[in-house]
């Protein structure tokens, strides 16, 4: 938020795994970044496992990037 207020020409890159995409904070973060038009690039690293649970057991969509839409 501070970079946006300063008018800086930089972006923030946020890396997270597929397990984090099941957390409520994930959706809230995407929503706020969109509302405030923040310069954030979210990078989902899908290794198909959140701890010991396979992604097929935790997500209905085939491609997790569909959640961001």
Backbone torsions as a table, in degrees:
resi	resn	phi	psi	omega
1	UNK	NA	-39.6	-179.2
2	UNK	-63.5	-40.7	178.5
3	UNK	-60.6	-38.5	179.9
4	UNK	-66.9	-43.5	179.4
5	UNK	-62.7	-36.1	-179.5
6	UNK	-77.4	-12.3	-177.9
7	UNK	74.1	23.1	-179.2
8	UNK	-66.3	147.5	178.2
9	UNK	-101.6	57.7	178.6
10	UNK	-128.8	167.2	175.4
11	UNK	-131.4	160.6	175.0
12	UNK	-106.5	136.5	176.9
13	UNK	-113.4	125.1	-177.6
14	UNK	-114.3	114.3	178.3
15	UNK	-98.2	135.9	178.1
16	UNK	-153.6	161.6	-179.1
17	UNK	-96.2	171.2	-178.0
18	UNK	-61.8	-30.2	177.6
19	UNK	-63.4	-38.0	179.2
20	UNK	-66.2	-25.6	-178.9
21	UNK	-70.9	-10.5	176.8
22	UNK	-90.7	-3.0	-178.3
23	UNK	-89.5	143.0	-179.8
24	UNK	-59.6	-31.3	179.8
25	UNK	-62.8	-28.7	178.1
26	UNK	-59.3	-53.6	180.0
27	UNK	-63.2	-40.1	179.0
28	UNK	-63.6	-39.0	179.7
29	UNK	-65.5	-44.3	177.1
30	UNK	-61.8	-42.8	-178.5
31	UNK	-63.5	-49.0	-179.1
32	UNK	-65.0	-40.5	178.0
33	UNK	-60.8	-36.7	179.1
34	UNK	-71.9	-47.5	-179.5
35	UNK	-59.9	-45.9	-176.9
36	UNK	-86.9	0.1	-179.4
37	UNK	50.3	51.2	-179.0
38	UNK	-80.5	147.5	179.3
39	UNK	-81.9	75.0	-176.9
40	UNK	-122.4	135.6	172.2
41	UNK	-111.2	118.7	179.3
42	UNK	-96.0	125.2	-178.1
43	UNK	-117.3	112.6	179.2
44	UNK	-91.9	118.3	176.4
45	UNK	-99.4	100.3	-175.4
46	UNK	-93.8	106.5	175.0
47	UNK	-101.1	9.0	177.0
48	UNK	73.8	1.9	178.8
49	UNK	-135.2	131.8	170.4
50	UNK	-106.5	103.2	-172.3
51	UNK	60.6	-99.3	-178.6
52	UNK	-120.0	7.8	-176.7
53	UNK	-105.8	127.6	179.9
54	UNK	-72.2	147.8	-177.0
55	UNK	-58.8	-29.9	177.7
56	UNK	-60.9	-25.6	-179.0
57	UNK	-89.0	-7.2	-175.5
58	UNK	-123.3	-7.3	-178.1
59	UNK	-140.3	138.0	179.2
60	UNK	-82.8	-38.6	-176.9
61	UNK	-72.2	147.7	-178.9
62	UNK	-73.1	-39.4	-179.6
63	UNK	-113.9	119.1	-175.9
64	UNK	-63.0	-23.1	178.6
65	UNK	-64.2	-19.1	178.1
66	UNK	-63.1	-23.7	179.9
67	UNK	-66.3	-31.3	-178.2
68	UNK	-68.6	-28.2	-179.2
69	UNK	-63.1	NA	NA
